[in-house]
Amino acid sequence: MNSDKKMKERAIYWLTCEKDGLTSSQKLEFENWLKESTSHQKVYNRMKFIYQLPKSLSEENRQNLSQEVHKKFSKSKLTLNAKYYYTSAAAIFLILFLTLFKTYNSTVLQYEKNYITDIKNLSKQKLPDGSIISLDAKTNLNIEFYKNRREAFLTNGKVIFSIAKDKNRPFVISSDNIQIEVVGTKFEVINLDNKITINVQEGRVKTYHLNKNKKRENTIILTKADTITYTNKGEVNNYSKINPEKIAIWQDDLINFNQVTLKEAFIEFAKYTNNTFEFSSNEIKNYLVTGEFKSNQLDIFLNTIIKIYPIKIEKKDKTIKIIKK
C-alpha cells in the first residue's frame, strides 16, 4: 500500500472515530498524528470535506449514492487493516469515501499552498484569484482552489482574508467544525484556545457550526463590524459589534487587550517570542488587563502589570515565571 493511500485510510479512520466519539487516548493519538506532518493535516481536511459532500446533494442523488455504496460493499473483497478498522461500518465508510473521492477528484485541483508562520507574521499574500491574505505569527493555513469552489483550512492562528468576488466560485473557510461562506468581503478568522472568532471588516459573510451529524447549527449572517465567537462545541458565546479599525491590528505588530486575563495576554505575547510562561497560581492567571502594546514590547507589558497587581517576575533562560508577592 503506497503512502498516500495509507494516509487517506488513516484519515478515514480518525473521521470514523470522531463520528463515534473520541476517547481521551484516541484524541491524544489523533492530535499527535496531525502534528507529525503537514500532509496528514491536508489529507484529513480533504477527507473531512468529502465526508460533508452528501449534504450538498439532492435527495435523489443521495439515494443513488447510498445504493452504489452498498452494492460495492456487498461485492467487495476488500481486506482492511485491523489496526485501523474494527467494524463493517468502518468498511462502509471507506467505500463511501472512495466513491465520493472519485466524484471529488473529477474536479481538478487547480491550486494548493500551505502557509505556516513562526514568530513573525506574513503580510499581503496574493492568491491566484486576486484574493489577499495576511497571517499572524504561529498560524497554519492551507489553501485549495478548484474549478467550482475555493477553500481554506485554518488549523490554528489568525488570518485576515480579503476575498475577490466570484459568484460562480464561493470561498469557504473551515476551522475545526466552524465554516464561513463568502463571495467577496474582508474579514478576520481566529482559531485560538479552543474558540473560533470571526470579525467582519467589510461586506457580508455566512457562518455556522457543523455538528457531529454534519448538520448546520447556529447559522448567522455577519455584516460590517460584527464579531462572533464559537466555542469548540459550536455554541455562540459572543455576538456583538467591534470597531473595524481594531480588526487584525497584528498586521501593524500591535496587540490590543480589552479586559482579558493575564493567561490570554501571555498567550498572545508568546506567539512573537520563544519564551514560555508559568504562573504560580490560577488566581494570577485570571487577573484582567486592558491596553495596547507592540508585539515586541513584552518587557513594557511586564513592567505595567507588576505596577497594577501584587506580583513579581522571575526570568530564567527562556522561561518567565509570574509569582504572587
N, C-alpha and C positions, 0 to 999 in steps of 0.2 A: 504494500500500500504506500503511495507516494506521500510526501509530507503535506501537500495541500489538502489531500483527501483526509488525512489524519486530523488536520486542524479543523476541517469542516465537521467531521464526525464528533470531535471533541466539543466544538461549539454547540452542536445539536444536543449533545449530552447535557451540557450545562443549561440550555434552554428547557430541556425536559425536566431537569431538577428544579429549576426556578418555577416552572408551572406547578409542580407538586409541592414546592416549598423547600428551601434550602435549610439543612441543619447547620449549626454553628461551625462544625468542622468542614462541611462542604463549602460554606461561604468563604472560609479562610483559604481552602484549596483553590476555589474558583478565582478569588482575588489574586492569589499568587500566580495562577496560570495566566491571567490577563497581564500581569506585570512582567512576565518572562520575555515577551516580545510584542512590539507594536503590531506585528502581523496577527497575533492572537486577537487583539482588540478589533482590528479591521475585519477579520473573518467573523468574529462574534457579532459585530454591528450589522454586517451584511446578512448573516443568518437570521438575526432578530427582525430585520426589515422584511425578509422573505416570509417569516412566520406571520407577519402582520398583513401580507398581501391579500389573503382571502377576505379581509374586512372591506376591501375596496371593490370586490367582485359582486356581480348581481347574484340573486338567489339561485337562478338557473345555472350560472357558471359555477357557483359553489357546489351545487349538487352534482354537476358533471365531474368536477374535480374530485369530489369525495368518491364517486363511483370508480373513477380511474385509479385512485389510490388503493381502494380495497381490491380491485381487480388485479393490480400489480402485486399487492401483498399476498393474495391467495396463490399466485403463481410463482412467487419469489422463492429462490433457494438461497437467499442472502444469509451469510453467516456473520453474526455481529460479535464483536469483541466483548467478552463477558464483563470486563472491567468497565466498559462504557455503557452497556445496555443490559438492563435487568428484566425487562418485561416486553411482551409483544406490543404493548402500547408504544414503547420507545422505538420498536422496529417500524411501526406505522408512521411514527414521527419522521423517521429517516426517509422513508419512501415519499412521504408528503413533501419533505424538504427537497428531495431530489427532483420530484415532479415540478414543484414550484421553481426550483433553481433553473430548470431548463427553460421555463417561461421567462423567468427573470433575466437570464442571460441572452434572451432573444433581443433585448435592448442592450446595445454595446456600450460598455463603459468608455466614455469619451475623455474623461479627465479625472485624475485622482492625485491628491497630495496630502501628506500628513505633516502637521505643524506641531513642533514641540519646543517650548521655551524653557529656559533655566531661570536665572535670576535677573534677566533683562527682558523687557517687552519687545514685541515685534510690530512695527507700525506700517500701516497702509500697504498691505499686500494685495495686489490687483489680481483678480481671478479672470479666467478666460471670457466670462460673460459680462465683464465690466464691473462686477461687484467688488467692493473693497472691504477687507477685514483687518483688524488690528488685535493683537493678542497681548494680554498681560503676562507677567512672569509666572512660571510654574503652571503652564497651560498646555493641554493636549487636545488638538482638534484635527479631525480627518474630513476632507472634502471629496465628494464624488459627484460627477456630472454625467447624466445620461441624456438621451435624445429628448425624453419627455419629462424629466424631473432633475432637480438639483438638490443635493443633500449635504448636510454637515452633521458630524457626530462629535459632541463636546464631552470628553471624558472627565475633565476637571479644569478649573481655572475660569478666566473671564475673557470674553471676546465681544467686540463691537462689530456689528455687521451693517454695511451699507449696501443693500441689495438692489441690483439693477432690475428694472421692471421687465417681466417676460410673462404675459398672461398664459401662454401655452406651456410654460415650464415653471411651475411653482417651486419655491425654495422651502425645504423642510429641514429644520434643525432639531435633532434629537439629543436629549441629555438625560441619562437614566431613563425613566418612563414618562418624561415630560416632552411634548412635541410642540413646536412653533411653526405655523404655516404662514408664509408671506408671498406676495407677488413683487412688491417693491417698497422698501422702507428702510429706516435706520434705527437700530435698537441694540441693546447690550444683553448678553446672556451670561449668567454667573452660575457655576457649579462648584459650591464650596460647603464644607461642613454639613453634608447630607441635606442640603437645600438648593433648590433651583430658583433663581431670581431673573425676571425679565424686566428691563427698563426701556421704555419706548421714547426715543428722541424725536422721531418724525414718523408720519404715516400711520398704518393700521396693521395689527397682527392678530392672528387667532392662536390661542394656546390651550392645551388640555393635558390631562393625565391619562395614561393607558393603564387600566387596572390589570390584575392577574389574568383576566379573561380577554385582555387586549381590547376592551371596550372603553370608549372615551368617557371621562368624568371631569367635572369642573371646567367645562369649556367656557372660556371668557374671551371677548374681543377687546383688545387693548388699543388705545389711541395715544396721541402725543401726551407725554408727561405722566402716563400711567406706570405704576410699578406693581409687580405681583411676585409673591414668593410661595413656592410649593414646598411642602416637606417631602421626605423620601417616600412617604405613603400616599402622596398625591393630594394631601389636604392643603387648602389655602390658609396660610397663617398671617398673610399681609396682602392687602389690596388697597392701594392709596395713590396719592399724587406725589410726584417728585419734581424737583427743579431740573429741567432738562440740561441746564448748564453744569450740573453736578454729575451727570451721567458719564461714566468712563473717564474720569479725570486722571486715572492712572496713565493715560496717554501722555499727560504732561508731567509724569512722575510724581503725582500727588496722591495722598491718602486722606480721605475725609472720614472722621468718626462722629457719629451723632448718637450719643448715649449707648455706646456699645460696651461690652465687657472687656476687661483687660485681656482675657484669653483671646477674644476675637481680634482685638487690636494687634496683639503679638503674632497671631496667625498671618495677618496682613504684612507686617514688617518682615516676618520670616521668609516670605517669598522673594525678597530682594537681598537677602544675605545668606550666608552659610552657617548662621548661628542657630542654636537650639535654645528653647526657653523652658525653664522649670519654675513651678510655683510651690511655695511651701504649704499652701492651704487652698481649699476651694473658695474660701471667703475672699481671698485676694483675686482669684480668677474672675469673680463676679463683680468686682469694683467697676463702676461705669466711668467712661471717659468721652469727652467731646473735643473736637479740634481738627485742624487741617495741618498736615506735615508733608514735607518732601519725603520720597521713599528712601532717601539716603540720610534722613535726619533721625536715626534711631537714638543717638546719644541725647539729642534735644528732647525727644519724647521721654526718655528715661529720666532726665532731669526735671521734666514737667510733672510726671506722676509722683515722684518722691516728695514733691512740694505739696501735692494735693492729699496724698494718703500716707499713713504711718508705715511705710515700707522702706526697705533698703535694697540695693542692687549689688550682687556679687558676680564678678566675671572670672571665669577660668577657661583658658583656651577659647573654644567656640561656644561655650555654654554660659548662658546668663541666667542667674537664679534671682527670683523676686521673693524676698523674705519679709515677714512682718517684723517691725521693730520691737 
